[in-house]
Amino acid sequence: MPILQLEGSQLAKTDNLNAYIIAPDPKAPRLTRAVDGVDHDGNPANISVVEERPLTIFLNGQEIVTAMTIGDYPDYLALGFLRNQGMLKDGETVKGVDYDEDLETVVVRTDGETTYEEKLKKKTRTSGCAVGTVFGDMMEGLEDTTLPDLRVKTSDLYALSATINRTPSLYLEAGAIHGTVLCQGDRPLVYMEDVGRHNAVDKIAGWMLSEGISPDDKLLYTTGRLTSEMVIKTALMGIPALASRSGFTAWGVEIAREVGLTLIGRMRGRRFVCLAGEERLVRDADPSSIPEEDKKHRRKSADA
Amino acid sequence: MPILQLEGSQLAKTDNLNAYIIAPDPKAPRLTRAVDGVDHDGNPANISVVEERPLTIFLNGQEIVTAMTIGDYPDYLALGFLRNQGMLKDGETVKGVDYDEDLETVVVRTDGETTYEEKLKKKTRTSGCAVGTVFGDMMEGLEDTTLPDLRVKTSDLYALSATINRTPSLYLEAGAIHGTVLCQGDRPLVYMEDVGRHNAVDKIAGWMLSEGISPDDKLLYTTGRLTSEMVIKTALMGIPALASRSGFTAWGVEIAREVGLTLIGRMRGRRFVCLAGEERLVRDADPSSIPEEDKKHRRKSADA
């Protein structure tokens, strides 16, 4: 598959709003809806809320899961989900991805039966149903994960969060949604949003898989918390650095340290904390020169 | 089972911090961990982060799911999860709940095989594995849900959020965690927190099931977004009102209107928006008399 060559770090740090390959489309009619209600003063309130739709993902003949999603990029979501769950392994060729909007299903077809399907059949014979177990295998493959030795410039981190916070998004339009951004140097490449926090990451994984994007020089930025699942997904995607404006869980930190992933959290204005992979950081920016976060770009609670 | 009689609404609106039956225990050693890192200035940072543990839930002999949880109240979590997934129905007697801390498993034992297990067996025979499908049945039972005609005083809503924001919690201690509170009148009864947003709700459902608590005069407060799943769970629990400081999804609003649930969101300081079940609101408080939210109690992003 083609490996995209991008010279992001050569772009000016000031003008990256137009550098996106995929950016949020807050005005897309299918993604938000205006809803009438009543406010605290008893006055009519018409507010814009995000859509949320079920999408059932199939791997060949096998129903895998029903995800709640905003509904954009169902093909990337399905591919990325199966990939991040280890159900779609290297060397398995995807013949096609068929999305049916009416049936709210997406079917990923591979060239022959996947090892996951074989495994599931076996487990199904023994234990009745094994999805729980198989989902439990998600950490499988982590032990032989080695992440590239990327340099992460703090100047890029600051430039990225400034650009991302200024990017028109469904969050700014309607709130109550999570964002994840695939970044290279100081350049945000693909900004996915979803009601399901992990869907946003899976959509990025699906895009990378389809386009044959190398993870080696990338950083993943998320608005969500740095939980074990976020860290595992990032590591399985081969991305060496994960940054968030939100906090950590202990297990997320533990796994990041085990796999050698650089983990940066609580990133707001000039502030951040690095709890794993500190050695990748190149501290080329003077934090005191970074302005505090503009209040209107401060995320309140897109709690998921 | 005993129905707890509580005269919450007769308590003074100013002193409810001690009214909890279950409150967060931010100092419990098992729930948080101090982790060393480096801050934006390159100085050592020692921060408190929440724990996150896998917990595999079994229904009798059947493995159901592995949840990521902070690890308190595994018994309530398992009961509430099975109940809210419709896997544990009325009339099915729970013989016991066995938690094994070392194996990180919790087994809910019922008096004989549940209808869920029979259904799963049948589906397993036909489609290999049916957990996806069976989880898809979650909205089952919603059509015959009728929610009691509770009066929701806006004075109680304001009192509740003031009390809840002032309550010592893991969120205030370590951040990156969600909270859900079962309330009666202006009194918060049970305040559960978890890294998994839905776990907090399930723990409350499990507690209500164990204690035989009537949902009729209760309101559920959550820090998380008002998604379809939150609305469905609240309705299935029989609770007529759901309030959040966070936002809405379109499908969440739709379902709330269908089942007649009062849905209040974006509740911060004197502000809120009601998008469903407005008729339950008793506007007995003057919003202009309500102070804006104290900055230090403002939740930033406990994004999940």
HADDOCK unambig.tbl for C-alpha pairs under 7 A between the chains (distance, minus, plus):
assign (segid A and resid 33 and name CA) (segid B and resid 250 and name CA) 6.63 0.50 0.50
assign (segid A and resid 36 and name CA) (segid B and resid 275 and name CA) 6.67 0.50 0.50
assign (segid A and resid 37 and name CA) (segid B and resid 273 and name CA) 6.62 0.50 0.50
assign (segid A and resid 37 and name CA) (segid B and resid 274 and name CA) 5.57 0.50 0.50
assign (segid A and resid 37 and name CA) (segid B and resid 275 and name CA) 4.40 0.50 0.50
assign (segid A and resid 38 and name CA) (segid B and resid 273 and name CA) 5.75 0.50 0.50
assign (segid A and resid 38 and name CA) (segid B and resid 274 and name CA) 5.28 0.50 0.50
assign (segid A and resid 38 and name CA) (segid B and resid 275 and name CA) 6.62 0.50 0.50
assign (segid A and resid 39 and name CA) (segid B and resid 272 and name CA) 5.79 0.50 0.50
assign (segid A and resid 39 and name CA) (segid B and resid 273 and name CA) 4.37 0.50 0.50
assign (segid A and resid 39 and name CA) (segid B and resid 274 and name CA) 6.18 0.50 0.50
assign (segid A and resid 40 and name CA) (segid B and resid 270 and name CA) 6.98 0.50 0.50
assign (segid A and resid 40 and name CA) (segid B and resid 271 and name CA) 5.45 0.50 0.50
assign (segid A and resid 40 and name CA) (segid B and resid 272 and name CA) 5.14 0.50 0.50
assign (segid A and resid 40 and name CA) (segid B and resid 273 and name CA) 6.18 0.50 0.50
assign (segid A and resid 40 and name CA) (segid B and resid 287 and name CA) 6.74 0.50 0.50
assign (segid A and resid 41 and name CA) (segid B and resid 287 and name CA) 6.69 0.50 0.50
assign (segid A and resid 49 and name CA) (segid B and resid 248 and name CA) 6.02 0.50 0.50
assign (segid A and resid 49 and name CA) (segid B and resid 249 and name CA) 5.50 0.50 0.50
assign (segid A and resid 49 and name CA) (segid B and resid 250 and name CA) 5.66 0.50 0.50
assign (segid A and resid 50 and name CA) (segid B and resid 249 and name CA) 5.04 0.50 0.50
assign (segid A and resid 50 and name CA) (segid B and resid 250 and name CA) 5.77 0.50 0.50
assign (segid A and resid 51 and name CA) (segid B and resid 249 and name CA) 5.73 0.50 0.50
assign (segid A and resid 51 and name CA) (segid B and resid 250 and name CA) 4.95 0.50 0.50
assign (segid A and resid 51 and name CA) (segid B and resid 251 and name CA) 6.52 0.50 0.50
assign (segid A and resid 52 and name CA) (segid B and resid 249 and name CA) 6.17 0.50 0.50
assign (segid A and resid 52 and name CA) (segid B and resid 250 and name CA) 6.37 0.50 0.50
assign (segid A and resid 52 and name CA) (segid B and resid 251 and name CA) 5.74 0.50 0.50
assign (segid A and resid 63 and name CA) (segid B and resid 132 and name CA) 6.76 0.50 0.50
assign (segid A and resid 64 and name CA) (segid B and resid 132 and name CA) 6.14 0.50 0.50
assign (segid A and resid 65 and name CA) (segid B and resid 132 and name CA) 4.86 0.50 0.50
assign (segid A and resid 66 and name CA) (segid B and resid 132 and name CA) 6.26 0.50 0.50
assign (segid A and resid 121 and name CA) (segid B and resid 128 and name CA) 6.89 0.50 0.50
assign (segid A and resid 124 and name CA) (segid B and resid 128 and name CA) 6.70 0.50 0.50
assign (segid A and resid 124 and name CA) (segid B and resid 129 and name CA) 6.88 0.50 0.50
assign (segid A and resid 128 and name CA) (segid B and resid 121 and name CA) 6.93 0.50 0.50
assign (segid A and resid 128 and name CA) (segid B and resid 124 and name CA) 6.73 0.50 0.50
assign (segid A and resid 129 and name CA) (segid B and resid 124 and name CA) 6.88 0.50 0.50
assign (segid A and resid 129 and name CA) (segid B and resid 129 and name CA) 5.52 0.50 0.50
assign (segid A and resid 132 and name CA) (segid B and resid 63 and name CA) 6.77 0.50 0.50
assign (segid A and resid 132 and name CA) (segid B and resid 64 and name CA) 6.16 0.50 0.50
assign (segid A and resid 132 and name CA) (segid B and resid 65 and name CA) 4.90 0.50 0.50
assign (segid A and resid 132 and name CA) (segid B and resid 66 and name CA) 6.27 0.50 0.50
assign (segid A and resid 175 and name CA) (segid B and resid 247 and name CA) 6.38 0.50 0.50
assign (segid A and resid 176 and name CA) (segid B and resid 225 and name CA) 6.12 0.50 0.50
assign (segid A and resid 176 and name CA) (segid B and resid 246 and name CA) 6.76 0.50 0.50
assign (segid A and resid 176 and name CA) (segid B and resid 247 and name CA) 4.94 0.50 0.50
assign (segid A and resid 176 and name CA) (segid B and resid 248 and name CA) 6.26 0.50 0.50
assign (segid A and resid 197 and name CA) (segid B and resid 304 and name CA) 6.69 0.50 0.50
assign (segid A and resid 223 and name CA) (segid B and resid 303 and name CA) 6.86 0.50 0.50
assign (segid A and resid 224 and name CA) (segid B and resid 303 and name CA) 4.64 0.50 0.50
assign (segid A and resid 224 and name CA) (segid B and resid 304 and name CA) 5.42 0.50 0.50
assign (segid A and resid 225 and name CA) (segid B and resid 176 and name CA) 6.13 0.50 0.50
assign (segid A and resid 225 and name CA) (segid B and resid 302 and name CA) 6.93 0.50 0.50
assign (segid A and resid 225 and name CA) (segid B and resid 303 and name CA) 5.59 0.50 0.50
assign (segid A and resid 225 and name CA) (segid B and resid 304 and name CA) 5.57 0.50 0.50
assign (segid A and resid 246 and name CA) (segid B and resid 176 and name CA) 6.76 0.50 0.50
assign (segid A and resid 246 and name CA) (segid B and resid 301 and name CA) 5.91 0.50 0.50
assign (segid A and resid 246 and name CA) (segid B and resid 302 and name CA) 6.59 0.50 0.50
assign (segid A and resid 246 and name CA) (segid B and resid 303 and name CA) 6.63 0.50 0.50
assign (segid A and resid 247 and name CA) (segid B and resid 175 and name CA) 6.38 0.50 0.50
assign (segid A and resid 247 and name CA) (segid B and resid 176 and name CA) 4.94 0.50 0.50
assign (segid A and resid 248 and name CA) (segid B and resid 49 and name CA) 6.02 0.50 0.50
assign (segid A and resid 248 and name CA) (segid B and resid 176 and name CA) 6.27 0.50 0.50
assign (segid A and resid 249 and name CA) (segid B and resid 49 and name CA) 5.48 0.50 0.50
assign (segid A and resid 249 and name CA) (segid B and resid 50 and name CA) 5.03 0.50 0.50
assign (segid A and resid 249 and name CA) (segid B and resid 51 and name CA) 5.72 0.50 0.50
assign (segid A and resid 249 and name CA) (segid B and resid 52 and name CA) 6.17 0.50 0.50
assign (segid A and resid 250 and name CA) (segid B and resid 33 and name CA) 6.64 0.50 0.50
assign (segid A and resid 250 and name CA) (segid B and resid 49 and name CA) 5.67 0.50 0.50
assign (segid A and resid 250 and name CA) (segid B and resid 50 and name CA) 5.78 0.50 0.50
assign (segid A and resid 250 and name CA) (segid B and resid 51 and name CA) 4.95 0.50 0.50
assign (segid A and resid 250 and name CA) (segid B and resid 52 and name CA) 6.38 0.50 0.50
assign (segid A and resid 251 and name CA) (segid B and resid 51 and name CA) 6.52 0.50 0.50
assign (segid A and resid 251 and name CA) (segid B and resid 52 and name CA) 5.73 0.50 0.50
assign (segid A and resid 270 and name CA) (segid B and resid 40 and name CA) 6.99 0.50 0.50
assign (segid A and resid 271 and name CA) (segid B and resid 40 and name CA) 5.46 0.50 0.50
assign (segid A and resid 272 and name CA) (segid B and resid 39 and name CA) 5.81 0.50 0.50
assign (segid A and resid 272 and name CA) (segid B and resid 40 and name CA) 5.15 0.50 0.50
assign (segid A and resid 273 and name CA) (segid B and resid 37 and name CA) 6.64 0.50 0.50
assign (segid A and resid 273 and name CA) (segid B and resid 38 and name CA) 5.75 0.50 0.50
assign (segid A and resid 273 and name CA) (segid B and resid 39 and name CA) 4.39 0.50 0.50
assign (segid A and resid 273 and name CA) (segid B and resid 40 and name CA) 6.18 0.50 0.50
assign (segid A and resid 274 and name CA) (segid B and resid 37 and name CA) 5.58 0.50 0.50
assign (segid A and resid 274 and name CA) (segid B and resid 38 and name CA) 5.27 0.50 0.50
assign (segid A and resid 274 and name CA) (segid B and resid 39 and name CA) 6.18 0.50 0.50
assign (segid A and resid 275 and name CA) (segid B and resid 36 and name CA) 6.68 0.50 0.50
assign (segid A and resid 275 and name CA) (segid B and resid 37 and name CA) 4.41 0.50 0.50
assign (segid A and resid 275 and name CA) (segid B and resid 38 and name CA) 6.62 0.50 0.50
assign (segid A and resid 287 and name CA) (segid B and resid 40 and name CA) 6.72 0.50 0.50
assign (segid A and resid 287 and name CA) (segid B and resid 41 and name CA) 6.68 0.50 0.50
assign (segid A and resid 299 and name CA) (segid B and resid 301 and name CA) 6.73 0.50 0.50
assign (segid A and resid 300 and name CA) (segid B and resid 300 and name CA) 5.17 0.50 0.50
assign (segid A and resid 300 and name CA) (segid B and resid 301 and name CA) 5.86 0.50 0.50
assign (segid A and resid 301 and name CA) (segid B and resid 246 and name CA) 5.78 0.50 0.50
assign (segid A and resid 301 and name CA) (segid B and resid 299 and name CA) 6.85 0.50 0.50
assign (segid A and resid 301 and name CA) (segid B and resid 300 and name CA) 5.93 0.50 0.50
assign (segid A and resid 301 and name CA) (segid B and resid 301 and name CA) 4.79 0.50 0.50
assign (segid A and resid 301 and name CA) (segid B and resid 302 and name CA) 6.67 0.50 0.50
assign (segid A and resid 301 and name CA) (segid B and resid 303 and name CA) 6.60 0.50 0.50
assign (segid A and resid 302 and name CA) (segid B and resid 225 and name CA) 6.87 0.50 0.50
assign (segid A and resid 302 and name CA) (segid B and resid 246 and name CA) 6.59 0.50 0.50
assign (segid A and resid 302 and name CA) (segid B and resid 301 and name CA) 6.64 0.50 0.50
assign (segid A and resid 302 and name CA) (segid B and resid 303 and name CA) 5.72 0.50 0.50
assign (segid A and resid 303 and name CA) (segid B and resid 223 and name CA) 6.90 0.50 0.50
assign (segid A and resid 303 and name CA) (segid B and resid 224 and name CA) 4.64 0.50 0.50
assign (segid A and resid 303 and name CA) (segid B and resid 225 and name CA) 5.57 0.50 0.50
assign (segid A and resid 303 and name CA) (segid B and resid 246 and name CA) 6.68 0.50 0.50
assign (segid A and resid 303 and name CA) (segid B and resid 301 and name CA) 6.57 0.50 0.50
assign (segid A and resid 303 and name CA) (segid B and resid 302 and name CA) 5.72 0.50 0.50
assign (segid A and resid 303 and name CA) (segid B and resid 303 and name CA) 4.12 0.50 0.50
assign (segid A and resid 303 and name CA) (segid B and resid 304 and name CA) 5.61 0.50 0.50
assign (segid A and resid 304 and name CA) (segid B and resid 197 and name CA) 6.77 0.50 0.50
assign (segid A and resid 304 and name CA) (segid B and resid 224 and name CA) 5.55 0.50 0.50
assign (segid A and resid 304 and name CA) (segid B and resid 225 and name CA) 5.69 0.50 0.50
assign (segid A and resid 304 and name CA) (segid B and resid 303 and name CA) 5.59 0.50 0.50
assign (segid A and resid 304 and name CA) (segid B and resid 304 and name CA) 4.42 0.50 0.50
